[in-house]
């Protein structure tokens, strides 16, 4: 018999995934890790910032939607 056990352990988003830096409350895309820091780039592009791994979490569905909508609205204003 195969028993599937659910894990309550939260995993940190990987490279290329959306992430929230809970310290700065910003959302971006994980670009990589350098030393003891996770590098995150804003989803609309821009300069990466460094976050402590313990502060990098997956955004909620609402946070993700809000961030993506803000980018779309910005692109709309710019004629893109």
N, C-alpha and C positions, 0 to 999 in steps of 0.2 A: 504494500500500500504506500502510495506517495502522498506525503502531507506537505502542503504549501503553507509556509509560515509568513505572515506579513511582517515587514520590518517597520518599526516606527522611527528608524534612523533616517534623518533627512540627508540627502546627498547634495553636494554643491554642484551648481551648473557647470558643465564642461565647456571647452573651447567651442566658440560659435553659437553658444546658447545665450538666451537672455538671462540677465542676473540683476539682482538688486543689491546695492551696497547699503546695508542697513545703517551704517554710521553716517553716511551723507544723504541717504534716502534717494539716491539717483539710480536710474535703471539704464543698463547698457548691455553690450555684447562682450562676453569673455573672450579676450584675445590671446591670453596666455598667462604664464606665471614666470616671474623673475625673482629669484631668491625666495624670500618668505612673503611675497606680495602677489596678488592677482591683478592683472592689468585688464581694465574694462574700458571700452570705447562707447560713447553715446550712440544710440541706435540710429540717429540721423547723421552720424559721422562726426568727426572732430578729434580733439586731443584726448588720448587715453589718460585715465587716472589709475593710481594704485590703491588697492583695498586690501585689508587684512583678510586672510582666508576665512576666519571665523565670522566675518561680517558679510560674506557673500552668500546670498540665498536666492532661491527662485522667487520671482515676483508673483503676486497673486494674479489671477485672471483679470481682475479689474485694473490692477496696476499696469499689466501688459497692454491691455486694450487702450487705456488712457495714454500711455507713452506712444503707441503706434498711431493713434488718432492725432496726437499733437504733431507728429512728423508729417502725416498726410495734410493736415491743415497748413502747416508751414510750407509744404511743397505747393499747395494750392495757391497760396498768396504769392509765391514766387513764379507762378505760371508753369510749373512742372507737372 
